[in-house]
Amino acid sequence: MRLTQETKQTQSLVMTAQLQQAIRILQLSTPELQEEIEHAFLENPLLEMEDADPVQESASTYEAAERSLAEERDFFAAPYDADDFYEAETAHEQRELSAPVALTLEEELLREVDIRFADLREKAIAVFLVGSLDERGYLVVPLAEAARATGADEAEVEHILGILQSFEPAGIGARDLTECMRLQAERAGIYEGLLRAMIERHLRAVADGRYRAIAHAEGAALADVQTAVDILRTFSPKPGSAYGKEAPAYIRPDVRLTVTDGRFELAVCNEQLPRLRVSRLYRNTAEMDAETRDYIAQRIYAARALIRSIEQRGETLRRVAEELVRRQTDFVLHGTGALRPLTMQTVAAALGMHESTVSRAVANKYIDLPRGLVPLKSFFSSAVGTEAGAHSAGEVRAAIGAIIAAEDAAKPLSDAHIAEMLAARGISAARRTVMKYREQLGIPSSAKRRRY
């Protein structure tokens, strides 16, 4: 066998660092992109960042950028980048949003403990009990253990727990579901009669919808059981769940749609983004050594790559949003009931993009419509029915919701009956499809919807 060497040319797709950055930036929402820009600014000394000036017009900004273009082209750019300098578009007036300070359940209760307890011993017991509540607001430590841990007797701990259970929200400090419901009923002054019997003996039957069994066991009318169940459902089984550990996050639009004289005008929201440019402070490099000059050249390349990626993100987002609005005009004007079947593959083919590009462009992004903020992903919907008579999933869900809303509460419609009514409207949907969409709407089964 004879060994030889030969050269051969092949082609392969290489994911460059710049392409990876462009893909990552494309899928960022506006707040995430703002954080990315601030992080890059701290890392790259060649980046300059300035807040948007609402007084300046876009035209003047671009004219200034054109005038500085010749100055920005120095010999650093040649080995790395031959593209033009990009100045981010002028943003509109920035709207400041301040999030309220959100306290956790424990912080809220501890503030109340400081007010209610003057005795240090009682306060120490109360603090221990507050720290023994889980995220639902339930006490998960037995009173005997709490007594041992605090050096108190069990009766004293139970007394302090009774005071703690008078705090807001109602039901806090309960040791189980029954006690939680009881505390809320007592707070409302209605812990008596049939409601009391249901809390003490029939909570499982209520959850299972066995109202007839409750009525038979208590010798009550079905209508009275139904009324008591309605009252029970106004209580919270997890009173502490309303308190989160994080401050509420505001959703900011990534695209804004306005209607002027019947015409749609769409713009990418850049008011939250600072303008970026390459610094001019490093033009005089005659006295710099080769290593420093090479470092500066790399930083200039990185800065321009970031600016181009942001510019490309905005252009891609604008094109995708325009195509979505064009194809889903009825949805924009009238809501979910007018949503038509549309897939990302269809939009990608129309724009000459890859489907993954469209997916990244709409990921975690919102459009500000005249009727409110809507996720860009909500413009897409799978088709239900045959190709000739296809309807969007949102349209079918809206139809199911309307049918159930108009039903006779004493004789609720089964999923099979709803499927027949949809068929009469020209919507072909199987019973299992109706059940799936009904559950997505949070609507219980016909047995649990029945009113007596």
N, C-alpha and C positions, 0 to 999 in steps of 0.2 A: 504494500500500500504506500502511495506517495502523497506526502503532505504538501499543499500549495497554499498560497495567500492570494486573495483577489479582492478588489474594491467593488462595492455595489451601492447604488443610490436607492434609498427607500423614503417614503413619505409617512409621517405619523403625526397625529394630533398631540400637541404639547400644550398643557395648561400653564401658561406663564403666570408669574406673580401678579402682573398687572391685570390679566384677565380674571384671576381669582379675586382680586380686590374689587373689580367692577361687578362681578357676580354677587359678592357679599354685600356691597353697598346698595345694589339694586333691590335687595329684599329687606332693607332696613326701613322702618317707619320714620316719619319726620323726627320724633323725639330721639329715636335711636341714632339717626344720622347726625343730629345735633351733638350728641355725646361723642360720636366717632370723630367729628370735626374738632371738637375741643381736645380730645385725646391726641389727635395728630398734631394739633397746634403746639401742644406741650412737648411733643417728641421731636418735632422738626423745626429747627431755628430759621429755616428758609421760608417758612409759611408766615404770612401776615393775615390777621383776622380783624375785621371791623364789623360792628353792628350795622344793621340796615338803617339807612337814613330815609325816613318817609318823605322828606322835603324834595330830595333829588328825584329826577325822572330817569327812567331807564335809558333814554336816548343819551343824556349827558353822561351817564355812567359808561356806556359803550364808547362814546367819543373819547373819554378820558383813557379808557383802556387802549384804544387805537393809538392815541398819542404816545402812550408809554410802551407800545409794542417794540419800537426800535431800540429803546433803552434796555429792554429786558433780554434782547437777543445778544448774549455774549458768547464767548467761546466755550463756556461750560455746557451749553445746551447741545452743541454739535455732537459730541460722542454718545449722547444718551437720547436726545429727543429733538426732532425737527419740527414739531407741531407748534401752532401759534399759541400765544399766551391767552388764557381764558379767564375772563373776569366774570364772576357769578352775577346773575341778573339782580337788579335792584329789587329789594323786597318792599312790600307795602307796610303800612303802619302795624307795628307789633302789638298784639293784644296780650296783656299780662294776665296770667291766671295764677292765683294763689290758692293752694290747697289748704283746707282747714286742718288743724292739728287733730289727729285721730287718737284717742286714748284707748288702750286695751281695756278689757273687762276688769282685769286685776287693778289697773290704775284708777279706774272709776270707783271701784269698791273701796280701795284704800283711802281715797280722798274722803269718801263718806265715813269711813271708820274714824279718821282724824277728827271729824266734826262731831260724831255721835258718842264717842267714848273718851271720857276725861280720865278715868282710872287706868293706870298703866298696865295693871294685871289684866283687866278686861280687854284692853286694846291689844295686848300681846296674844290673847286667845283669838280675838277677831282676826288679827293679821295671819295667824296660823291657819285659820279656817278659810280665809280668802285664798291663801296660797295652796290650799288643798282642793280647789275647784278645778274641774276640767274645762275644756273649751266649750262644752255645752252649758256650763254654769252649775253642774251637779257636784255635790260633795262626794268625793270618792274615798275619803278616809273615815273609818268607823269612829263613833264618838269616844269609845273606850281608848282607842289609840291616840286620838287628839288629846284626851285627858292626860294620858301618860306623857305625851310629848310636851305638854304645857305645864305639868305639875299641878293640874286642877282636878276637881272631881267631875264626874260625868254629868251631874245635874247642872253644874255651873257652865260647862261647855254647851249643853243643850239650851240653856238660857241665852247664851251669847248667840248661838245659831238662830234662835227665834228672832232676835233683833236683826241679825244679818238677813234673814229671809224677808224682812220688811223693806229692804232696800229695793231700788229699781235695778233691773227690770223685774216684774212680778214673776215669781217662780224660781228666783235665784236661790241657791243653797239647798235645793231639793236633793233627796237621796235616791229617788227613783221617779219614774214617770207618773205614778199615781200621786205622789206627794207634790210633784210639779203642777199637775192639773188642779189639785186641791188648793194649793196656795193661790193660784190665779183665780179660781172660783171664789175663794174667801175674800180676796182683794176686791172682787167685783160685787160681793155681797149676795151671791146666788148659789152658795154651796148648800143646797137643800133639795128635797124631793127627788124626782127622777134623775136630775143631773148628778146629784150626790151618789145615787145608787149606781149610775153608769161609771162614774169615776172610780168608785170603790170595787166594783165587781165585773164590769163589762167592757173595759178598754180594749181587750183583744177582739171581742165581738164587734166593736165599733170599727176597728181597723179592717176587719174582714168583711164589713158590710152586712152582718147578720142582724139586721134590724128586727126582723120578725121574731127571732129567738129572744132578743132583749125584751120586746113587747110582751111575749108570752111569759117570760120569767118574772117580769115586774107587774104583770097585769095592767099594762098601759096601752093606749092606742098607738098605732103606727105613726100617726101624724105627730103625736107628742114626742115619740122617740126621735123622729126626724128633726123636730125643733131643737131638742137637746143636743143632737149630734151637730147641728149647725152652730150652736153656741160653743161646743167643745172645739170645733175646728177653728174658732177665732183665737184660741189659746195657742201659745208657742210651746212645743215639746222640747225645744232647746233654747231657752231664754238667753243664753250667753253667746249664741251663734251670730248675733247681730254685731258683735264687737270683733273687729279684725286686728291683726298685729301690724298691718301696714296702712299707711295713709292712703286714702282713695286717690286713684290715678285718673287724671282727666284725659279724655281722648281728643287728640288734635287732628283736624282734617289734613289729608295729604293732597287732595285735589278739591277744588271748589267750582261748583256749577252755578251760574246765574242765568236768569232768563230776562232778556231785554227785548221788548217789542216782539215777543214770540220766538226770539232766536236764542239758542243755547250758546253761552260763552263759558269755556272751561279753561281753568288756569291751575298750574301746580302751585301749591302753597309753600312759598319759600320765605315767608315773613319771620319764621322761627330760626332760619339758618343765617349765620353770619357770612359776609362776603370774604372770599379767600383770594389771595394773590401771592405771587412769588416776591420775596423781599428784594429791595434794590440795594441793601446795605453791603452786599458782598461783591459789588461790581469791581472795585479796586483790589485786584489780587496780585499785583506785580511783585509784592514782597513776600507772598505766601509760599511755603514749600510745596513740593509736589503732592505729598500725602494730604495736606490740608485742601489743596485745590481739588484733588480727587474726591474727598469727602463732601465738599460743597457741591460738586457736580452731581454726586449721587443724591444729595438732599434736594437739589433742584429737580431732578428727574422724579423723585418720589412726590414732591409737592405738585408738580404738573400732572402726574398720573392720578393723584387724588382729585384734583380739580376737574380733570376730564371725566373721571368716573362719576362724579356728582352731576356734571352736566349731562352725561349720557343717561344717568338714572332719571333725571327730570324729563328728558325727551322721550324715553321709553314709556315712562309713566303717563305722560300726556297722550301719546299715541294710543296706548291701550285703553285709557279712560275715554278718549273720544270714540273709539270703536265700540266700547261697551254702551255708551250713551246712545250712539246711533242705532245700535241693534235693539236696545231695550228702552226706547223712548216712552212707551206706555208704562213701563215699570217706574221710570223716573217721575212721571206725572201722576200716576194713580196708585202705586204701591204694589205689594206682593201679589195681589190677585191678578195683576196684568203681566206678570213675569212670564216670558216665553222660554222654551228650551234653548239652552246655549251652553256650549262646552268650551274649554280653554283651547282645545285643538282647532275649533272653528275660528276663534279669534286669532290664533297664531298663524293659521293658514292665510287669513285675510291680510295680516300685517307683514307676512313674510318672515316671521320669527319662529323660534323653536317653542314648543309648548311649555318647556321648563322656564323659559324667559318670561312668558305671560304669567306663569304661576308665581315666580319670584316678584314680578312687578305688582301683583295685587295682594301679596302676603302681608298681613297685619296693617293694611292701609285702608283709609276711610275717605269717602267722598262727601262733601258738604252739599246736600241737595236743598232746594227750597223747603222741603218738608222735614229736613233734619239730617243728621249724620247716618250714613249707611256704609257697611263694609263693602269694599269693592268685590269681594268674593260672593256677595249676595246677588250679583248680576248673573251668576252662573246657576244653572239648574238642569238637572237630568230630566229626560223625557219620560213621561208615563203614557202608556198606550201604544197603538200601532204607529208606524211612520206617517201614515196618511192623516191620522187624527191625534198627533202627539200633543201632550200638555205638560207644562213644567211642573216639577214637584211642588213648588210654591203655590202654583195655581190650584193644584189638587188639594193641598193642605187648607188653603183659604176656602175652597168649596166645602170640604168636610166640616170645618169650623162653622160655616154659615148654616149648613144643614142641621148640625147638632144644636146650634143656638136657637133654631126655630122649631125644634121638636117639642112634643108634648112631654113635660117632665114626668107625668104619671105613667107614660108609656114610652120610655126612651128607645131610640132606634138601635138595633143590633148592627154590627159591622157589615154583615151580609146585606141587610136592608139598605144601609148607606151606599154600598157598592152598586146595588140596583138603581138607586136614585142618581148616582153619578153617571151610570150608563145611560139613563134617560136624558141626561144633559150632554151626552156625547163624549163622556170621559170614561175610558175603559180602565178600570182599576180592580184588581182582585181583592178578596176579603182580607187577606194577609197584608196587602198594601194599605188598605184602609186602617187596619189595626196599627200598623207601624207609624203612619202619619198622625193618627189620633193620639198615640202615646207621645210622639214628638211635640204635639201641641199641649201636652199635659192634661189631656181630658181622660177621665177614668172610664171604665167599661160601662155598658148600659145598666148592669146590675147595681153599680155604685152611683149612677146618675139618677136612679129612680127616686121620685118624690112621692110621699104618701099623704 
